[in-house]
Amino acid sequence: MSMFNWSVSKSLNASGSNDKEEEGLVSNKFWLYWAVTIPLTLLVIIVWRVWWLYQERVNNKAVNEAMEKVGDELS
């Protein structure tokens, strides 16, 4: 999607008024960029956080099991 119109042209006549209506530099569909970007960013952050908590639990469980095993061997 082209969000910017880099070929904006202004056609001025001798009196200095525009012959054509001036086109904007930013596309009128620029809102679509934000409508897609913000939800995807939030989704990635949420998925990352869920994965982080899962990995933390797995790691804590492994450490606790290792500590119990070492404690049993020392007893």
FENQUI-V803054 format. One line per field, one symbol per residue. burial: 1 if it has 16 or more other ideal C-beta (glycine too) atoms within 10 Angstrom, else 0. Layout:
# FENQUI-V803054
burial: ???
This chain:
# FENQUI-V803054
burial: 000000000000000000000000000000000000000000000000000000000000000000000000000
